[in-house]
Amino acid sequence: MTLKPSASDGPGLEWIKSTHSGSDNNDCVETATTTDAVHVRDSKDKQGPQLDFTRGAWTRFVAHARA
């Protein structure tokens, strides 16, 4: 996992809001995937930092979170 500033959306990133985000726009998480990474950010702070995971690390995280 890496943490980096998210000064822009970057070329080709399509951000998707979590279906588990609150209906009143609180506690929202967005992800964008590329061929080798999954990017995660707070949808209320689009210019703030984002977390970057390898696809394998993200898959393991999601599997653990679902358990």
C-alpha positions as CSV (number, residue, x, y, z in Angstrom):
1,M,0.0,0.0,0.0
2,T,1.2,3.5,-0.7
3,L,-0.2,6.9,0.3
4,K,0.1,9.7,-2.2
5,P,-1.5,13.1,-2.8
6,S,-4.3,13.1,-5.2
7,A,-3.8,16.5,-6.9
8,S,-5.8,15.3,-9.9
9,D,-7.8,12.3,-11.0
10,G,-5.0,11.3,-13.3
11,P,-5.5,10.1,-16.8
12,G,-8.0,7.3,-17.3
13,L,-9.1,6.9,-13.7
14,E,-12.8,6.3,-13.3
15,W,-13.8,6.7,-9.7
16,I,-16.7,4.6,-8.4
17,K,-18.5,5.3,-5.0
18,S,-19.0,2.4,-2.7
19,T,-22.5,1.0,-2.6
20,H,-22.1,0.9,1.2
21,S,-21.7,4.6,1.5
22,G,-24.3,6.5,3.4
23,S,-27.3,7.9,1.6
24,D,-26.7,11.4,3.1
25,N,-23.2,11.5,1.5
26,N,-21.3,10.9,4.7
27,D,-18.6,8.3,5.1
28,C,-18.1,7.8,1.4
29,V,-15.3,5.9,-0.2
30,E,-14.5,5.8,-3.9
31,T,-12.2,3.4,-5.8
32,A,-10.6,3.5,-9.2
33,T,-8.8,0.5,-10.7
34,T,-6.0,0.2,-13.2
35,T,-4.3,-2.9,-14.6
36,D,-2.0,-3.2,-11.6
37,A,-3.5,-1.1,-8.8
38,V,-6.6,-0.1,-6.9
39,H,-6.8,3.5,-5.7
40,V,-9.0,4.5,-2.8
41,R,-10.0,8.0,-1.7
42,D,-12.5,9.9,0.4
43,S,-15.2,11.1,-2.0
44,K,-15.7,14.3,0.1
45,D,-12.0,15.2,-0.3
46,K,-11.2,14.5,-4.0
47,Q,-8.1,16.6,-3.9
48,G,-6.8,14.9,-0.7
49,P,-4.6,11.9,-0.3
50,Q,-5.4,8.5,-1.8
51,L,-4.3,5.0,-0.9
52,D,-2.9,2.8,-3.6
53,F,-3.0,-1.0,-3.3
54,T,-1.7,-3.7,-5.5
55,R,-4.6,-5.7,-6.9
56,G,-3.5,-8.7,-4.9
57,A,-3.3,-6.7,-1.6
58,W,-6.8,-5.2,-2.3
59,T,-8.3,-8.6,-3.0
60,R,-6.9,-10.0,0.3
61,F,-8.2,-6.9,2.1
62,V,-11.7,-7.2,0.7
63,A,-11.8,-11.0,1.5
64,H,-10.7,-10.3,5.0
65,A,-13.3,-7.4,5.4
66,R,-16.1,-9.7,4.2
67,A,-15.2,-12.4,6.7
